[in-house]
């Protein structure tokens, strides 16, 4: 039986159980019409429940027979004229309904439908470990249905459509968004990683999958963030960064740490809406199978015996600083020219579309940067999965981003382009970024390159110990904890 139907039935039976207590009082005051009306409702409810059980478990199921007996007793109670006999029958009915509740709850297995709605394949790691746990859960039926998304033109109108369904790992069975009726499927749990709906300035998912519309066809919508939160000066800063209208509509939010959980509460999110599990994005790196990640042949040829440094460019700094592209050009060319080092440049998946939408005057320079460093032997990482670059590399130079926080889980070093360690130690650490190296603290890119070339990492052990104290459930089981928490919900 579908979980949501079973929970609806159990809720009805609880109401019936309370109604039988009221019936005793109605019998006492000899209100024949009220008694008749109540018994009629009880009989109709029992028939409705019986039909659902019969459809799910078959007409010969013992609960169906018990409900038939219950209906016969309801009829007897309605016909009985003796007050004491009515009370006896009602007492028997009360026992019956308690037994029926227990049998349905404990003897009828649940079928749980979980629907996963990623849109960008590169963000699948925010859902994958939940999917892994769900598909192994007894009675759980899972669907991974990548949904289409669209660029937004400079005037805000809808642009080109994109669909990443072909970019997911081969081991993930994909359901086509064109071949499924969500209203008919009626998922018990619908998982999303994109909370922005119409409020994203660069892209939008198909409006059919906005949270308000998913709520109409799902029992519960769960948001598992596509990013890992970092450091926040205070709750107001967290609110400004995190809170969008659609976030208020979801039923559950997956939280990565106790600090993040507390910040959600401070900005007005109810505790019963939060799942304190750790981030599935941590799972992706804790459980990373290094041997199972295949480095492309072209990359291997460019790397040879070199050390490998990633430069990771995010959207936030690109939009914040007017001189960003000039600085990036200088940085890319410097790193691509370092002897003994192969550079991997991985722009944020929405980097180019954001330039087109919001910094169009930089497009020529952006394209020129790509060609310039490729001519110097650098690698442009365009794979949906950032784990390939993670495995291939020895260190990362980056803006603040979600990927840097994942990357630190591996124990490899990160140099932040901006910021100072002292500043971040004053912040609330939903993830402690003070454990990285900082260029503004005087640790230059040249220092970082030399450290990598010499197989040195001065703060590695300290960094690893700090992670153990700051990151919640860094054991690779955050996704499992999400599913366990949801399965305990009464609906």
C-alpha beads as a LAMMPS data file, in Angstrom:
LAMMPS data file: protein, C-alpha beads

491 atoms
490 bonds

1 atom types
1 bond types

-500.0 500.0 xlo xhi
-500.0 500.0 ylo yhi
-500.0 500.0 zlo zhi

Masses

1 110.0

Atoms # bond

1 1 1 0.000 0.000 0.000
2 1 1 1.257 3.474 -0.817
3 1 1 2.632 5.196 2.255
4 1 1 0.519 8.331 1.919
5 1 1 -2.692 6.287 1.558
6 1 1 -1.796 4.204 4.602
7 1 1 -1.158 7.341 6.629
8 1 1 -4.468 8.835 5.496
9 1 1 -6.228 5.638 6.596
10 1 1 -4.521 5.645 9.989
11 1 1 -5.551 9.263 10.467
12 1 1 -9.175 8.401 9.640
13 1 1 -9.107 5.478 12.082
14 1 1 -7.786 7.732 14.858
15 1 1 -10.736 10.039 14.215
16 1 1 -13.083 7.038 14.350
17 1 1 -11.512 5.921 17.626
18 1 1 -12.260 9.318 19.172
19 1 1 -15.749 9.290 17.667
20 1 1 -16.624 6.080 19.530
21 1 1 -15.931 7.888 22.811
22 1 1 -18.404 10.571 21.737
23 1 1 -20.954 7.926 20.744
24 1 1 -21.055 6.722 24.360
25 1 1 -22.188 10.216 25.405
26 1 1 -24.717 10.412 22.577
27 1 1 -26.224 7.078 23.674
28 1 1 -26.419 8.379 27.258
29 1 1 -28.484 11.408 26.248
30 1 1 -30.740 9.396 23.897
31 1 1 -30.027 11.572 20.863
32 1 1 -31.192 9.083 18.251
33 1 1 -30.665 11.270 15.175
34 1 1 -27.134 12.280 16.137
35 1 1 -26.312 8.654 16.905
36 1 1 -27.679 7.514 13.546
37 1 1 -25.702 10.197 11.694
38 1 1 -22.473 9.314 13.478
39 1 1 -22.862 5.593 12.903
40 1 1 -23.559 6.245 9.241
41 1 1 -20.298 8.200 8.940
42 1 1 -18.447 5.390 10.753
43 1 1 -19.846 2.809 8.351
44 1 1 -18.967 4.882 5.285
45 1 1 -15.444 5.381 6.620
46 1 1 -15.013 1.659 7.261
47 1 1 -16.206 0.847 3.738
48 1 1 -13.775 3.397 2.285
49 1 1 -10.902 1.891 4.278
50 1 1 -11.956 -1.625 3.279
51 1 1 -11.928 -0.685 -0.397
52 1 1 -8.401 0.727 -0.103
53 1 1 -7.124 -2.357 1.747
54 1 1 -8.833 -4.689 -0.730
55 1 1 -7.359 -2.826 -3.693
56 1 1 -3.889 -2.922 -2.171
57 1 1 -3.760 -6.275 -0.384
58 1 1 -6.574 -8.333 -1.938
59 1 1 -10.155 -9.085 -0.946
60 1 1 -9.202 -12.013 1.302
61 1 1 -6.938 -10.003 3.574
62 1 1 -7.899 -10.483 7.274
63 1 1 -8.306 -6.735 7.760
64 1 1 -10.983 -6.661 5.040
65 1 1 -12.891 -9.379 6.915
66 1 1 -12.494 -7.508 10.186
67 1 1 -13.837 -4.315 8.617
68 1 1 -16.838 -6.245 7.297
69 1 1 -17.520 -7.485 10.835
70 1 1 -17.105 -3.936 12.103
71 1 1 -19.746 -2.718 9.628
72 1 1 -22.146 -5.435 10.778
73 1 1 -21.687 -4.311 14.377
74 1 1 -22.322 -0.690 13.384
75 1 1 -25.602 -1.777 11.808
76 1 1 -26.546 -3.760 14.943
77 1 1 -25.805 -0.741 17.110
78 1 1 -28.056 1.410 14.938
79 1 1 -30.911 -1.099 15.239
80 1 1 -30.571 -1.934 18.923
81 1 1 -33.135 -0.165 21.115
82 1 1 -31.772 -1.123 24.512
83 1 1 -29.419 1.561 25.807
84 1 1 -27.123 -0.821 27.700
85 1 1 -26.847 -3.129 24.695
86 1 1 -25.959 -0.161 22.508
87 1 1 -23.163 0.756 24.915
88 1 1 -21.864 -2.831 24.867
89 1 1 -21.826 -2.919 21.069
90 1 1 -20.079 0.456 20.922
91 1 1 -17.461 -0.790 23.383
92 1 1 -16.868 -3.762 21.110
93 1 1 -16.634 -1.410 18.121
94 1 1 -14.019 0.652 19.971
95 1 1 -11.901 -2.458 20.564
96 1 1 -12.307 -3.442 16.925
97 1 1 -11.171 -0.081 15.611
98 1 1 -8.076 -0.123 17.865
99 1 1 -7.215 -3.601 16.578
100 1 1 -7.751 -2.531 12.976
101 1 1 -5.452 0.455 13.484
102 1 1 -2.729 -1.775 14.902
103 1 1 -3.071 -4.343 12.119
104 1 1 -2.934 -1.776 9.328
105 1 1 0.039 -0.014 10.905
106 1 1 2.067 -3.162 11.584
107 1 1 0.929 -5.738 9.035
108 1 1 0.430 -3.832 5.788
109 1 1 3.786 -3.028 4.173
110 1 1 4.361 0.458 2.800
111 1 1 5.355 1.309 -0.731
112 1 1 7.221 4.604 -0.701
113 1 1 7.774 6.553 -3.926
114 1 1 10.783 8.876 -3.958
115 1 1 11.206 11.310 -6.841
116 1 1 14.526 13.068 -7.416
117 1 1 14.439 16.202 -9.565
118 1 1 17.983 17.355 -10.357
119 1 1 18.365 19.877 -13.132
120 1 1 22.128 20.252 -13.609
121 1 1 24.098 17.008 -13.659
122 1 1 26.992 18.795 -11.943
123 1 1 24.778 19.270 -8.876
124 1 1 23.644 15.639 -8.637
125 1 1 26.002 15.068 -5.698
126 1 1 23.576 17.030 -3.502
127 1 1 21.028 14.227 -3.976
128 1 1 22.998 11.113 -4.882
129 1 1 23.648 9.676 -1.426
130 1 1 19.975 10.198 -0.512
131 1 1 19.036 8.300 -3.675
132 1 1 21.523 5.553 -2.800
133 1 1 19.959 5.156 0.638
134 1 1 16.392 5.308 -0.684
135 1 1 16.838 2.704 -3.415
136 1 1 18.210 0.259 -0.828
137 1 1 15.340 0.904 1.585
138 1 1 12.778 -1.896 1.675
139 1 1 9.557 -0.956 -0.104
140 1 1 11.033 2.175 -1.664
141 1 1 10.587 2.911 -5.368
142 1 1 12.891 5.594 -6.749
143 1 1 12.765 7.773 -9.838
144 1 1 15.566 10.080 -10.961
145 1 1 14.013 12.558 -13.357
146 1 1 16.308 15.367 -14.547
147 1 1 14.203 18.376 -15.429
148 1 1 14.727 20.926 -18.203
149 1 1 15.986 24.393 -17.439
150 1 1 16.291 27.593 -19.427
151 1 1 18.674 30.482 -19.793
152 1 1 17.254 33.888 -19.028
153 1 1 17.829 36.614 -21.580
154 1 1 19.066 40.061 -20.451
155 1 1 15.466 41.328 -20.521
156 1 1 14.347 38.486 -18.225
157 1 1 12.581 36.494 -20.932
158 1 1 13.117 32.756 -21.336
159 1 1 16.000 31.727 -23.598
160 1 1 17.453 28.401 -24.700
161 1 1 16.369 25.155 -23.069
162 1 1 18.923 22.761 -21.564
163 1 1 18.533 19.155 -20.467
164 1 1 21.308 17.273 -18.654
165 1 1 19.683 13.842 -18.602
166 1 1 22.411 12.352 -20.803
167 1 1 25.207 13.598 -18.528
168 1 1 24.434 11.542 -15.435
169 1 1 26.557 8.537 -14.398
170 1 1 25.710 5.315 -16.223
171 1 1 24.679 3.609 -12.981
172 1 1 21.857 6.116 -12.408
173 1 1 18.646 5.010 -14.184
174 1 1 17.030 8.067 -15.733
175 1 1 13.288 8.615 -16.107
176 1 1 12.252 11.015 -18.863
177 1 1 10.353 14.101 -17.744
178 1 1 8.231 13.715 -20.888
179 1 1 6.987 10.245 -19.963
180 1 1 5.699 10.617 -16.432
181 1 1 2.535 12.122 -14.970
182 1 1 3.474 13.490 -11.557
183 1 1 -0.132 13.802 -10.461
184 1 1 -0.643 10.119 -11.131
185 1 1 2.713 9.118 -9.617
186 1 1 2.023 11.233 -6.516
187 1 1 5.442 10.875 -4.836
188 1 1 5.658 10.514 -1.089
189 1 1 8.962 12.372 -1.102
190 1 1 10.098 14.744 -3.845
191 1 1 13.722 15.872 -3.568
192 1 1 15.028 19.091 -5.114
193 1 1 18.340 20.954 -5.004
194 1 1 17.163 24.180 -6.669
195 1 1 15.013 26.458 -4.468
196 1 1 15.077 29.566 -6.657
197 1 1 12.225 28.863 -9.082
198 1 1 11.417 32.142 -10.885
199 1 1 13.777 34.156 -8.654
200 1 1 17.053 33.156 -10.343
201 1 1 18.377 35.913 -12.615
202 1 1 20.438 33.606 -14.840
203 1 1 18.430 30.419 -15.327
204 1 1 15.040 28.984 -14.449
205 1 1 13.786 25.445 -14.242
206 1 1 10.578 24.592 -16.068
207 1 1 7.720 26.247 -14.108
208 1 1 5.938 22.885 -13.784
209 1 1 8.606 22.023 -11.216
210 1 1 8.441 25.153 -9.092
211 1 1 7.936 24.233 -5.435
212 1 1 4.378 25.573 -5.298
213 1 1 3.432 23.223 -8.160
214 1 1 5.295 20.225 -6.751
215 1 1 3.379 20.670 -3.497
216 1 1 0.163 19.958 -5.390
217 1 1 1.324 16.535 -6.579
218 1 1 3.629 15.408 -3.736
219 1 1 3.117 14.520 -0.110
220 1 1 6.369 16.184 0.877
221 1 1 8.985 18.337 -0.893
222 1 1 12.516 18.120 0.517
223 1 1 15.264 20.612 -0.301
224 1 1 18.844 19.344 -0.221
225 1 1 21.075 22.356 -1.001
226 1 1 23.206 22.185 -4.134
227 1 1 25.989 23.970 -2.252
228 1 1 27.828 23.748 1.049
229 1 1 27.472 26.824 3.231
230 1 1 30.575 28.555 4.544
231 1 1 31.094 31.363 7.056
232 1 1 28.560 34.053 7.994
233 1 1 29.101 37.175 10.046
234 1 1 25.680 36.795 11.674
235 1 1 22.154 35.451 11.143
236 1 1 21.222 38.443 8.987
237 1 1 24.063 37.670 6.573
238 1 1 22.905 34.049 6.447
239 1 1 19.337 35.178 5.787
240 1 1 20.409 37.470 2.940
241 1 1 22.393 34.677 1.309
242 1 1 20.053 31.737 1.852
243 1 1 16.433 32.753 2.136
244 1 1 14.276 32.836 -0.988
245 1 1 10.450 32.639 -1.069
246 1 1 10.350 29.036 -2.305
247 1 1 12.378 27.913 0.696
248 1 1 9.417 28.803 2.890
249 1 1 7.212 26.430 0.889
250 1 1 9.283 23.241 1.115
251 1 1 8.389 20.722 3.813
252 1 1 11.923 19.797 4.842
253 1 1 15.425 21.267 4.539
254 1 1 18.571 19.157 4.802
255 1 1 21.134 20.886 7.041
256 1 1 24.893 20.298 6.965
257 1 1 25.897 21.256 10.523
258 1 1 24.554 22.253 13.931
259 1 1 25.700 25.829 13.256
260 1 1 23.659 25.952 10.053
261 1 1 20.671 24.338 11.790
262 1 1 20.776 27.033 14.491
263 1 1 21.010 29.814 11.886
264 1 1 17.909 28.526 10.103
265 1 1 16.011 28.696 13.390
266 1 1 17.285 32.236 14.043
267 1 1 15.898 33.419 10.689
268 1 1 12.471 31.963 11.446
269 1 1 12.506 28.428 10.032
270 1 1 10.736 25.982 12.381
271 1 1 12.893 23.234 13.849
272 1 1 10.464 20.526 12.701
273 1 1 11.214 21.562 9.118
274 1 1 14.944 20.857 9.481
275 1 1 16.777 17.558 9.075
276 1 1 20.073 17.616 10.964
277 1 1 21.912 15.020 8.918
278 1 1 25.040 16.524 7.394
279 1 1 25.338 17.278 3.696
280 1 1 25.038 14.618 0.972
281 1 1 27.702 16.659 -0.807
282 1 1 30.123 15.620 1.943
283 1 1 29.133 11.995 1.333
284 1 1 30.187 12.364 -2.299
285 1 1 33.742 13.138 -1.194
286 1 1 34.008 10.972 1.910
287 1 1 32.949 7.972 -0.196
288 1 1 34.984 9.027 -3.217
289 1 1 36.319 6.003 -5.112
290 1 1 39.644 7.284 -6.389
291 1 1 40.345 4.125 -8.364
292 1 1 36.920 4.259 -9.966
293 1 1 37.427 7.779 -11.339
294 1 1 38.856 7.620 -14.843
295 1 1 41.152 10.477 -15.800
296 1 1 40.672 11.346 -19.505
297 1 1 43.511 10.317 -21.804
298 1 1 43.916 13.908 -23.025
299 1 1 44.380 15.064 -19.431
300 1 1 46.966 12.389 -18.706
301 1 1 48.970 13.449 -21.736
302 1 1 48.987 17.078 -20.597
303 1 1 49.781 16.225 -16.985
304 1 1 52.588 13.744 -17.522
305 1 1 54.758 13.876 -14.379
306 1 1 53.629 17.365 -13.408
307 1 1 51.847 18.402 -10.250
308 1 1 48.284 19.583 -10.854
309 1 1 46.606 22.705 -9.492
310 1 1 42.955 23.566 -10.049
311 1 1 41.758 27.122 -10.348
312 1 1 38.085 27.205 -9.481
313 1 1 36.128 30.339 -10.411
314 1 1 32.708 30.984 -8.901
315 1 1 29.958 33.441 -9.746
316 1 1 29.817 35.501 -6.553
317 1 1 33.189 37.230 -6.893
318 1 1 32.767 37.601 -10.632
319 1 1 29.630 39.688 -10.074
320 1 1 31.061 41.581 -7.103
321 1 1 34.315 42.978 -8.502
322 1 1 34.511 45.210 -11.588
323 1 1 38.156 44.263 -12.192
324 1 1 37.486 40.548 -11.801
325 1 1 38.072 39.513 -15.414
326 1 1 41.378 41.388 -15.661
327 1 1 42.558 39.768 -12.440
328 1 1 41.427 36.357 -13.689
329 1 1 43.307 36.799 -16.969
330 1 1 46.513 37.626 -15.104
331 1 1 46.057 34.733 -12.669
332 1 1 45.305 32.140 -15.345
333 1 1 48.338 33.078 -17.402
334 1 1 50.597 33.087 -14.342
335 1 1 49.497 29.622 -13.226
336 1 1 49.562 28.168 -16.737
337 1 1 53.189 29.293 -17.052
338 1 1 54.489 27.602 -13.879
339 1 1 57.107 24.979 -14.664
340 1 1 56.281 21.512 -13.360
341 1 1 52.603 22.359 -12.902
342 1 1 49.609 21.588 -15.098
343 1 1 46.669 23.921 -14.583
344 1 1 43.039 22.772 -14.611
345 1 1 40.539 25.607 -14.917
346 1 1 37.023 24.726 -13.858
347 1 1 34.581 27.639 -14.124
348 1 1 31.294 27.385 -12.236
349 1 1 28.699 25.518 -14.377
350 1 1 26.760 28.779 -14.803
351 1 1 29.858 30.961 -15.268
352 1 1 29.514 31.519 -19.011
353 1 1 25.733 31.943 -18.980
354 1 1 26.077 34.483 -16.143
355 1 1 28.611 36.460 -18.182
356 1 1 26.226 36.444 -21.141
357 1 1 23.320 37.548 -18.966
358 1 1 24.988 40.032 -16.610
359 1 1 28.538 40.848 -17.810
360 1 1 28.280 40.564 -21.587
361 1 1 31.161 43.024 -22.092
362 1 1 33.513 40.343 -20.696
363 1 1 32.589 37.571 -23.114
364 1 1 35.402 38.200 -25.617
365 1 1 38.013 38.313 -22.855
366 1 1 36.574 35.168 -21.264
367 1 1 36.831 33.239 -24.539
368 1 1 40.335 34.617 -25.103
369 1 1 41.408 33.344 -21.677
370 1 1 40.324 29.839 -22.601
371 1 1 42.330 29.806 -25.812
372 1 1 45.359 31.443 -24.188
373 1 1 45.845 28.928 -21.399
374 1 1 44.962 25.953 -23.594
375 1 1 47.885 26.955 -25.805
376 1 1 50.086 26.725 -22.690
377 1 1 49.002 23.166 -21.913
378 1 1 46.243 23.948 -19.416
379 1 1 43.072 21.877 -19.150
380 1 1 39.563 23.332 -19.289
381 1 1 37.317 21.110 -17.179
382 1 1 33.852 21.011 -18.742
383 1 1 32.727 17.721 -17.206
384 1 1 29.520 17.708 -15.188
385 1 1 31.321 15.822 -12.413
386 1 1 33.920 17.865 -10.517
387 1 1 35.314 14.731 -8.902
388 1 1 37.496 14.004 -11.949
389 1 1 39.462 17.209 -11.387
390 1 1 39.498 16.541 -7.651
391 1 1 41.161 13.160 -8.098
392 1 1 43.603 14.437 -10.742
393 1 1 44.805 17.424 -8.706
394 1 1 47.175 18.128 -5.833
395 1 1 45.745 21.456 -4.691
396 1 1 43.235 24.186 -5.476
397 1 1 43.297 27.976 -5.831
398 1 1 39.819 29.403 -5.613
399 1 1 37.227 31.987 -4.773
400 1 1 34.998 31.013 -1.861
401 1 1 32.728 28.282 -3.171
402 1 1 30.885 25.123 -2.277
403 1 1 33.387 22.990 -4.146
404 1 1 36.320 24.264 -2.059
405 1 1 34.524 23.003 1.060
406 1 1 34.036 19.597 -0.514
407 1 1 37.633 19.621 -1.704
408 1 1 38.947 20.201 1.814
409 1 1 37.230 16.981 2.904
410 1 1 39.870 15.113 0.863
411 1 1 42.656 16.620 2.960
412 1 1 44.154 18.465 -0.013
413 1 1 45.154 22.132 0.404
414 1 1 43.194 25.165 -0.789
415 1 1 44.443 28.726 -1.292
416 1 1 41.716 31.358 -1.168
417 1 1 42.244 34.273 -3.537
418 1 1 40.501 36.760 -1.244
419 1 1 39.821 37.095 2.453
420 1 1 41.892 36.771 5.612
421 1 1 41.900 33.974 8.142
422 1 1 41.494 36.441 11.011
423 1 1 38.251 37.764 9.516
424 1 1 36.718 34.341 9.089
425 1 1 37.549 33.333 12.634
426 1 1 35.068 36.013 13.739
427 1 1 32.264 34.422 11.716
428 1 1 29.742 31.668 12.410
429 1 1 31.263 28.539 10.833
430 1 1 28.605 26.422 9.156
431 1 1 31.822 25.160 7.553
432 1 1 35.145 26.364 8.964
433 1 1 36.953 28.003 6.052
434 1 1 39.668 29.437 8.276
435 1 1 41.527 26.136 7.801
436 1 1 42.555 27.113 4.239
437 1 1 45.565 29.181 3.136
438 1 1 44.880 32.856 2.335
439 1 1 46.566 35.025 -0.305
440 1 1 45.667 38.179 1.639
441 1 1 47.578 36.756 4.625
442 1 1 50.726 36.889 2.511
443 1 1 50.683 33.310 1.244
444 1 1 51.125 34.005 -2.466
445 1 1 50.158 31.895 -5.440
446 1 1 53.879 31.349 -6.012
447 1 1 54.220 30.117 -2.421
448 1 1 51.332 27.742 -3.009
449 1 1 52.789 26.415 -6.270
450 1 1 56.174 25.841 -4.609
451 1 1 54.514 24.036 -1.700
452 1 1 52.728 21.696 -4.110
453 1 1 55.886 21.104 -6.161
454 1 1 57.805 20.198 -2.987
455 1 1 55.079 17.830 -1.698
456 1 1 54.611 19.992 1.371
457 1 1 51.450 21.022 3.176
458 1 1 52.343 22.874 6.349
459 1 1 48.907 22.729 7.987
460 1 1 47.461 19.446 6.725
461 1 1 47.149 17.634 10.061
462 1 1 45.717 20.696 11.790
463 1 1 43.203 21.079 8.955
464 1 1 42.053 17.463 9.184
465 1 1 41.548 17.677 12.953
466 1 1 39.560 20.897 12.579
467 1 1 37.270 19.282 10.014
468 1 1 36.418 16.466 12.405
469 1 1 35.191 19.003 14.941
470 1 1 33.235 21.209 12.541
471 1 1 31.644 18.925 9.953
472 1 1 28.579 16.951 11.029
473 1 1 28.478 13.234 10.223
474 1 1 31.643 13.138 8.173
475 1 1 31.237 9.374 7.843
476 1 1 29.592 9.219 4.421
477 1 1 26.098 8.491 5.769
478 1 1 24.320 11.865 5.625
479 1 1 22.024 10.644 2.834
480 1 1 21.093 7.587 4.865
481 1 1 20.217 9.797 7.829
482 1 1 17.934 11.909 5.624
483 1 1 15.956 8.837 4.549
484 1 1 15.796 7.472 8.093
485 1 1 14.463 10.802 9.374
486 1 1 11.794 10.961 6.660
487 1 1 10.655 7.386 7.215
488 1 1 10.003 8.221 10.867
489 1 1 7.622 11.000 9.863
490 1 1 3.953 10.306 10.543
491 1 1 2.960 12.383 7.516

Bonds

1 1 1 2
2 1 2 3
3 1 3 4
4 1 4 5
5 1 5 6
6 1 6 7
7 1 7 8
8 1 8 9
9 1 9 10
10 1 10 11
11 1 11 12
12 1 12 13
13 1 13 14
14 1 14 15
15 1 15 16
16 1 16 17
17 1 17 18
18 1 18 19
19 1 19 20
20 1 20 21
21 1 21 22
22 1 22 23
23 1 23 24
24 1 24 25
25 1 25 26
26 1 26 27
27 1 27 28
28 1 28 29
29 1 29 30
30 1 30 31
31 1 31 32
32 1 32 33
33 1 33 34
34 1 34 35
35 1 35 36
36 1 36 37
37 1 37 38
38 1 38 39
39 1 39 40
40 1 40 41
41 1 41 42
42 1 42 43
43 1 43 44
44 1 44 45
45 1 45 46
46 1 46 47
47 1 47 48
48 1 48 49
49 1 49 50
50 1 50 51
51 1 51 52
52 1 52 53
53 1 53 54
54 1 54 55
55 1 55 56
56 1 56 57
57 1 57 58
58 1 58 59
59 1 59 60
60 1 60 61
61 1 61 62
62 1 62 63
63 1 63 64
64 1 64 65
65 1 65 66
66 1 66 67
67 1 67 68
68 1 68 69
69 1 69 70
70 1 70 71
71 1 71 72
72 1 72 73
73 1 73 74
74 1 74 75
75 1 75 76
76 1 76 77
77 1 77 78
78 1 78 79
79 1 79 80
80 1 80 81
81 1 81 82
82 1 82 83
83 1 83 84
84 1 84 85
85 1 85 86
86 1 86 87
87 1 87 88
88 1 88 89
89 1 89 90
90 1 90 91
91 1 91 92
92 1 92 93
93 1 93 94
94 1 94 95
95 1 95 96
96 1 96 97
97 1 97 98
98 1 98 99
99 1 99 100
100 1 100 101
101 1 101 102
102 1 102 103
103 1 103 104
104 1 104 105
105 1 105 106
106 1 106 107
107 1 107 108
108 1 108 109
109 1 109 110
110 1 110 111
111 1 111 112
112 1 112 113
113 1 113 114
114 1 114 115
115 1 115 116
116 1 116 117
117 1 117 118
118 1 118 119
119 1 119 120
120 1 120 121
121 1 121 122
122 1 122 123
123 1 123 124
124 1 124 125
125 1 125 126
126 1 126 127
127 1 127 128
128 1 128 129
129 1 129 130
130 1 130 131
131 1 131 132
132 1 132 133
133 1 133 134
134 1 134 135
135 1 135 136
136 1 136 137
137 1 137 138
138 1 138 139
139 1 139 140
140 1 140 141
141 1 141 142
142 1 142 143
143 1 143 144
144 1 144 145
145 1 145 146
146 1 146 147
147 1 147 148
148 1 148 149
149 1 149 150
150 1 150 151
151 1 151 152
152 1 152 153
153 1 153 154
154 1 154 155
155 1 155 156
156 1 156 157
157 1 157 158
158 1 158 159
159 1 159 160
160 1 160 161
161 1 161 162
162 1 162 163
163 1 163 164
164 1 164 165
165 1 165 166
166 1 166 167
167 1 167 168
168 1 168 169
169 1 169 170
170 1 170 171
171 1 171 172
172 1 172 173
173 1 173 174
174 1 174 175
175 1 175 176
176 1 176 177
177 1 177 178
178 1 178 179
179 1 179 180
180 1 180 181
181 1 181 182
182 1 182 183
183 1 183 184
184 1 184 185
185 1 185 186
186 1 186 187
187 1 187 188
188 1 188 189
189 1 189 190
190 1 190 191
191 1 191 192
192 1 192 193
193 1 193 194
194 1 194 195
195 1 195 196
196 1 196 197
197 1 197 198
198 1 198 199
199 1 199 200
200 1 200 201
201 1 201 202
202 1 202 203
203 1 203 204
204 1 204 205
205 1 205 206
206 1 206 207
207 1 207 208
208 1 208 209
209 1 209 210
210 1 210 211
211 1 211 212
212 1 212 213
213 1 213 214
214 1 214 215
215 1 215 216
216 1 216 217
217 1 217 218
218 1 218 219
219 1 219 220
220 1 220 221
221 1 221 222
222 1 222 223
223 1 223 224
224 1 224 225
225 1 225 226
226 1 226 227
227 1 227 228
228 1 228 229
229 1 229 230
230 1 230 231
231 1 231 232
232 1 232 233
233 1 233 234
234 1 234 235
235 1 235 236
236 1 236 237
237 1 237 238
238 1 238 239
239 1 239 240
240 1 240 241
241 1 241 242
242 1 242 243
243 1 243 244
244 1 244 245
245 1 245 246
246 1 246 247
247 1 247 248
248 1 248 249
249 1 249 250
250 1 250 251
251 1 251 252
252 1 252 253
253 1 253 254
254 1 254 255
255 1 255 256
256 1 256 257
257 1 257 258
258 1 258 259
259 1 259 260
260 1 260 261
261 1 261 262
262 1 262 263
263 1 263 264
264 1 264 265
265 1 265 266
266 1 266 267
267 1 267 268
268 1 268 269
269 1 269 270
270 1 270 271
271 1 271 272
272 1 272 273
273 1 273 274
274 1 274 275
275 1 275 276
276 1 276 277
277 1 277 278
278 1 278 279
279 1 279 280
280 1 280 281
281 1 281 282
282 1 282 283
283 1 283 284
284 1 284 285
285 1 285 286
286 1 286 287
287 1 287 288
288 1 288 289
289 1 289 290
290 1 290 291
291 1 291 292
292 1 292 293
293 1 293 294
294 1 294 295
295 1 295 296
296 1 296 297
297 1 297 298
298 1 298 299
299 1 299 300
300 1 300 301
301 1 301 302
302 1 302 303
303 1 303 304
304 1 304 305
305 1 305 306
306 1 306 307
307 1 307 308
308 1 308 309
309 1 309 310
310 1 310 311
311 1 311 312
312 1 312 313
313 1 313 314
314 1 314 315
315 1 315 316
316 1 316 317
317 1 317 318
318 1 318 319
319 1 319 320
320 1 320 321
321 1 321 322
322 1 322 323
323 1 323 324
324 1 324 325
325 1 325 326
326 1 326 327
327 1 327 328
328 1 328 329
329 1 329 330
330 1 330 331
331 1 331 332
332 1 332 333
333 1 333 334
334 1 334 335
335 1 335 336
336 1 336 337
337 1 337 338
338 1 338 339
339 1 339 340
340 1 340 341
341 1 341 342
342 1 342 343
343 1 343 344
344 1 344 345
345 1 345 346
346 1 346 347
347 1 347 348
348 1 348 349
349 1 349 350
350 1 350 351
351 1 351 352
352 1 352 353
353 1 353 354
354 1 354 355
355 1 355 356
356 1 356 357
357 1 357 358
358 1 358 359
359 1 359 360
360 1 360 361
361 1 361 362
362 1 362 363
363 1 363 364
364 1 364 365
365 1 365 366
366 1 366 367
367 1 367 368
368 1 368 369
369 1 369 370
370 1 370 371
371 1 371 372
372 1 372 373
373 1 373 374
374 1 374 375
375 1 375 376
376 1 376 377
377 1 377 378
378 1 378 379
379 1 379 380
380 1 380 381
381 1 381 382
382 1 382 383
383 1 383 384
384 1 384 385
385 1 385 386
386 1 386 387
387 1 387 388
388 1 388 389
389 1 389 390
390 1 390 391
391 1 391 392
392 1 392 393
393 1 393 394
394 1 394 395
395 1 395 396
396 1 396 397
397 1 397 398
398 1 398 399
399 1 399 400
400 1 400 401
401 1 401 402
402 1 402 403
403 1 403 404
404 1 404 405
405 1 405 406
406 1 406 407
407 1 407 408
408 1 408 409
409 1 409 410
410 1 410 411
411 1 411 412
412 1 412 413
413 1 413 414
414 1 414 415
415 1 415 416
416 1 416 417
417 1 417 418
418 1 418 419
419 1 419 420
420 1 420 421
421 1 421 422
422 1 422 423
423 1 423 424
424 1 424 425
425 1 425 426
426 1 426 427
427 1 427 428
428 1 428 429
429 1 429 430
430 1 430 431
431 1 431 432
432 1 432 433
433 1 433 434
434 1 434 435
435 1 435 436
436 1 436 437
437 1 437 438
438 1 438 439
439 1 439 440
440 1 440 441
441 1 441 442
442 1 442 443
443 1 443 444
444 1 444 445
445 1 445 446
446 1 446 447
447 1 447 448
448 1 448 449
449 1 449 450
450 1 450 451
451 1 451 452
452 1 452 453
453 1 453 454
454 1 454 455
455 1 455 456
456 1 456 457
457 1 457 458
458 1 458 459
459 1 459 460
460 1 460 461
461 1 461 462
462 1 462 463
463 1 463 464
464 1 464 465
465 1 465 466
466 1 466 467
467 1 467 468
468 1 468 469
469 1 469 470
470 1 470 471
471 1 471 472
472 1 472 473
473 1 473 474
474 1 474 475
475 1 475 476
476 1 476 477
477 1 477 478
478 1 478 479
479 1 479 480
480 1 480 481
481 1 481 482
482 1 482 483
483 1 483 484
484 1 484 485
485 1 485 486
486 1 486 487
487 1 487 488
488 1 488 489
489 1 489 490
490 1 490 491
